């Protein structure tokens, strides 16, 4: 189907970009979704031809007054980020200004999609994000959200995943924020292990802990290790994370019958040790198909 559409895209894409400014919110929302399907082709063309106009209009729609349009635009922009990668580097300041402004505009559901867009941006541009100007824009709102959420709040999941990507991209630029983030991740792991032990000993009195708190915390620890390199060794030395990782692998089968936990813990353990910062291949996979459903 895509091959059959290619001859018409040079005319169709500008028309769809115009539809992003339509007075009807439903048209703007559907235009976002449709354009995201052709992001790969857009990026294959000269940047000034389609990429720059599309990026500019999607960023405007990210700040749209309609929540459904915000949702569609933010998701479409994340898809564009995945395709464009470092093509977005010249526009990073403008992109970050928009995404950070959205923090004050978005409510619960769209905020989760915003985390995804920021994490995908970090995955896509990598170390190019490690500039004082960009760090100063991006980190304060993320840390503010980090401080607002309690350890038991499941909204931590997408934020932890986002911060994992950001920490990996910022590398040494994340150093001013690493210690409190690291300590909280260790605390999340420790709490889950304690709950797992109580459940194992007294299953009739306690519920099985939500393993996802531990998994996302370990994933962020892995991101810190990858981004900070040798700097993480001091944090590891001052904590009991290696003991906790060993306990994770011991209790994994007792807490949940799923097989996904132990490989995650083992990978995090490998990243957290001395000389651990080896580059992982591939970006974190994100499924945005549900963002466009009614």
N, C-alpha and C positions, 0 to 999 in steps of 0.2 A: 504494500500500500504506500509506504514511504517513497519508494522509487517512482511510483506513478504521480506522486504529488510534487516532486522536485521541480519540474518545469514551471509550475504555477507559484512556487514559493516566493520568488522575487517580487511578485505583485501582491500575494496573499499576506505576507508578513507585515508590510507597512500598513495594510488595511486593518489587520488584527491589532497592531500597536495603536492605531487610531481608536479602535473599539475600547481600549483601556480607559479612554476618557469619556465614554458614553454616559449619558445622563442616567441610564438605568443600571442599578447595582448588579442585577443578574447578568447583564451583558458584560460588564466589567469583570465579573467573577469568572464567567465562562471563557472570556478572552485570555485571562491569566492561565487557565488550565490548558487551553488550546496551544498557546504559545510555548508552554513548557514542553509540549510534545515535540516541538520542532527546535528545541534548544541546541541539539547537536548540529543541525544544519546551520543555524544562526552563527554559531561559533566558528564554523568552517569558512565563513565569508570574511572579507576585510572588516575589521572592528568598527570603523566609522559607518559602514553601510547599514548594519542591522543591530549588532551587539550593543553599541553605545546608546542608540535610541531606545532599544528594548529595556536595557538596564535602567535608564533614566525614568522611563514610564512605570516600570515595575516598582521602583523605589518610591515613586509618588503614591502608587496604589497601596504600598505597605502602610502608608499613613492615611489611607482612605477613612472616611467617616463611617463606613459600613463594615461591621465586623466580619461578615462573610467575604467581602472583598479583601480585607486585611489578611484573612486566613489563606485565601487562594493566591494572593500576590506573594505572601511570605514563602509559601510552599513552592510556587513557581520560581521564585528567585533562588531558593536553595537548589533546585534542579539546574538552573542556569549556572550557579556557582560550580557545581560538579563538572559541568561540561567546559566551562570557560577556564577554570583553574587560574594559572598565573596571568591570563589575559586581563584579569580584574585588578592586578596590582596597581596600575596607574590611577585607578579610581577608588582606592581603599579608603581614603579620607572621607570622601562623599558617602560611600557605602556605610562606613561606621557611624557617621553623623546620623544617618537615617535609622539604622538599626538601634542605636542607643536612644534616639528620641522615641522610638516605639516602646521602649521600656515604660515610659510614663503614660503611654496611651493604651497599651494592651491590658486586657484582663486575663483571667485564669487560662482558658483554653488556648487562646492565641499566643499567650506568653510561652507556652510549651513549644509551639511551632517556631517562635522567635529563637529559642535556645537552639533548635535544630539548624536554623539558618546561620546562626553565629558559629556553631560547631562545624558546619559544612564549609563555611568561609575559611575557618582556620585550617581545616584539612586541605582545602583547595590551594591556598596561597602559601601555606607553610611558614618558613622562617621569614618571609617578607613582612609578616605581621609584627615581627620583633623590632619595632621602632618606637622610641619614647612617645612620640605624638600619638600613635595608634594605641599603645598600652594605656596611656593616660585617658583616652576616650573610652576604651572598652572595659577595663577592669573595675572601675568604681561601681557601675551598676550591677555587674555580675557579683561582686563581693557583697554589695548591699542585699541582693536577693539571697545569697548564701547565708548571710547573718540573720535574715528574717525567718528563714525556714527552720523548723524544729527537726530533730533527728528522726522523728517518727513520721514526718510528712513525706508522702510518696512523690510530691512535686520535686523532691531532691533528685529523683532518678534522671530526668532530662537535664537538669542543671549540672549534675555530676558528669554526665556524658559530654555535655558542652565544654565544661572546664577541662576534661581530659584532652579534648582536641586542642583547646586553647593553650594548655600547658605544654603540650608537645610542640605546637607551632612557635610559641614565644621563647622556648628554650631558657636561656639565662635571664630573659626579660621577666620570667615568672618568679624569680627568686624573692622579691619583696613580699610575695603572697604565699610562698610555698609552705612555711612552717605551720600556720593555723590550718591551712587546707589539709596538709599531711596529717596533723594530729587529729583532726576531726574524722578523717577516713579511718585511721587506726581505731578511734573510739567506736565508729559504726561497726567495724569488724568485730571488735571486742564485745559490744552489746549483743550482736547477733549470735556469737559463739556462746555467750552466757545463757541466752534464751534457748539455744539448741541443747545445751547441757541439761537445763531444767526440764525441757520437753522429753529428752531421752530418759531421764531418771524418773519423771512423774508425768507420763503422757496423759493420764486421766485428769490431771490438775492444770496443765499448761498447754497452750496451742503451739503448733510448730511455728518457728519464726519465719518471717518473710525473707527468704534468701536473697532477694534482689537488692536489699540494702547493702549486703556484704559484697555482692557481685559488682555493683556499680562503684562502690568504694574501692575495691581492688583494681578495677579498671582505671580509675583516676590515679591511684598510686602507680600503676603501670605507666600512665601518661606522664606523670611527674618524673618517673625514673628515666623515661625516654627523652624528655625535654631537658632535664637538668643535668643529665650525665653524672659525672663524678661528684657534683654538688649534693646529690641525694644521699651519699654515703654517710654524711654526718647525721642526717635525719634518721637513717636506719640504725645507726650506732646508738642513738639516744632513745630508741624505742624498742618495744618487744615484738615488732612486726614479724620477724622470722619465726618466733615461737608461735605467733598467731596463725601464720600461714601453715605451719605444720599441723596445728589443731584443726584448721579448716579442712585439710585433706583427710584427717581422721574422722571427723564428724559428718562429712559430706553425704555419705550413703545413708546415714541415720536420719538426717533432717528431711531429705527429699529423695524420691526415687529417681529423679531426673539425672541424666549423665552429663549435663552441661556445666556443673559447678566445678568439678575437680580440674578439668583442663584450664578453666579460667584462673583458678587459684594457682595452679602450677605455672602458668604463663606469667602471672603477676610476681610470683616468687622469683622466677628467673630474671625478671626485669629489675627487681629491687635489690639484688645482691651487688657486691663490688664489681665494677666493670660491666654494669648491666645494660648500659644505654646502647643497645643495638637497634637499628632502624627496623621497624615492622613494615611489612609490605602491605599495600592496599589501604583503602579508606574504610571507615566504619560504614557499614551498609545501613541505609535508612529507607524505610518504606513509607512513602507519602500518599499512597493510593487512597487512604481513608480521609485525607484532608479535604477531598473534593466531593465526598458523599454527603447526601442530604442527612 
